[in-house]
Amino acid sequence: MSDDTDETTGGGDATLADLRTVADYQFGAGAGAALFPDDDLTVRRSTSGRPRQVLADEGRIVSYGTDGRFTLGVEGGVRLVESLSAPSNRVTVGEESEPFVRDGKNAFAKFVRAVDPAVRPGDEVAVVTPEDDVVGVGRAELSADAMADFETGMAVFVRNGAGER
């Protein structure tokens, strides 16, 4: 028996408004509408009714942790990048690192070309190419300043690579 239940939701659902509020707080104004537009989304819930994952036909948008924060799926990263102006929630890597991140390997500080100056360790970010194509999503391990200054060390723990998307 599964721990999850599925629910398809539209724009008028109170849960959708709550999820948008959390996204705006975590990623910045406008992120909630970008991640959860007024189309049909599937919300997977725990047996207690708490949202666990939000899915679209294109893939997982976010998972909702017990700490009240989202972890991005590749589709969520794409939606953020398409709707929020650069460099918001982004870490840009060079071409030498791109194939590795696409395969789900971590991004290292040595290969970071640009980063949102507001990024702190623990923030969810999209890893992008200089052309702003999403190659992966994950958790920042360093601050923006450290990513820019360090020649060694992991900059982003990549949770999901975008593959050949």
N, C-alpha and C positions, 0 to 999 in steps of 0.2 A: 504494500500500500504506500502511496506517495505522500510526502509531507506537504506538497504544494497543491493549490487549487488555482485554476485559471479563470480569469474574468476579462472579457473584452469591454473596453470602456471608451466613451466618447468625451467630447469637450465639456459636458455639463456635470460630470461626476465630481463630487467633493474631494475624492482621493486624488484626482488629477490636479486640482487646484493646490492641494497640500504638497504634492510632488513638485509642482512648478515653484512653489515658495521655497522649498529646500534647495532646488537647483539654482534659483536666483541668488540665494544666500551663499551657496558654495562656489558657484562659477561666475557670478556677476549678473547684473540686470539684463534681462532678455534671454537668459539661458533656459529658463523654465519653458517659455514659449517655443524656443528652438528645439529643445529635447522632446517635448511632449506637445506637438501641435494638435489641432482639433480633428485629427483623424483617429481611426480605430487603432488602439494599442492593446496588447495583452498584458495584464498585470498578473504575475504569478504571486500567490500569497502563501504564507505559512499556514499551518492548521489553526493558529490563533487569529488569523486574518491580517497580519502585518504584511505589507508589500515586500516582496523579496527581489523580484526582477521585473523590469519593464521591457517588453519585446515589441518589435515591429516586424513586418514581413521581411525587411532587409537584414534583420539580425537583432542581437541584444543591444539595447540602448544603454541601460544601466542596471546594476544590482544595488539594492538598498541595504546597507549594512546595519547591524544592530547598534552601531555607534551613531546612527542618524546621518551618515554620509554616503554619497554615491560612489561607486567605482564604475568607471566608464567601460562600455563595450566599444568595439570599433565603430559601430553605427552611431553611438553617442558622440564619439570623437569627431566623426564626419559632420554630424549635425551642428556641433559647437563651432567647428572651423568654418562651416558655410555661413553661419549666422552672426558670429562675433568677429569684430575687426581684429586684424593682426596687431599685436602679438598675443592677444588674450588667450590664456590657458594653453600655450603652445611652447614646445621646445623644437627648434629647427636643427636638423642634423645634415651633414654633408653627404655627398653621393657615395663616399667610401663606406659609410655606415648604413645607408638606406637598405640594402638587401638583407643585412643581418637583422635589423629592426623589423622588417616585413616578415621575417621568419620567427619573430617572437623573442629574439635575443635582446639583451639590455643595451641601452644607449649609454656611452661613456663620455665623460666631460671633454676629453680630447677632441671629439667629433662634433660637439655642439657649436653651431654657427651663430645662433641667436636664441634668446629666451625671453618670455614675458618677465619684466622686472619684478612683478608681484609674486612670482612663484616662490613657495617656501617648501622645505622638506615635508613630505606627506601629502602634498597637493596632487590631485588627479590632473593629468595633462595629456594632450594629444602630441604625439611626436610626428613632425611634418618635414617635408622636403622644402628647399628654398622656394619652390613653386606653390607651397601650401597644400600639397597632397598628403593626406594622412597615411602614415606607414605603420603606426602602432599607437597604443594607448597604455598608460601605466601611472605609476606613482613616482613623483619627484623624490630623489634621495638627497639632493643638495639644494641649497638656495640658488636663486638666479645669479647672484654675485659669484658664488662658488663655482657654478657651472661655467661661467665666463672666465674665471681665473685659473681653475685647476687644469693640469695637464694629465692627471690620472684620476681614477675613481669612477664609480658608477653614478651617472647623472639621473637616469630614469630606469626604474625597475619596470620593464615592459611586461605587462600582464597578457596582452593580446597583440600579435602582429596582424597587419592588414592583409597579408598574403599578396596575391596578384590582383587585388581589388581594383 
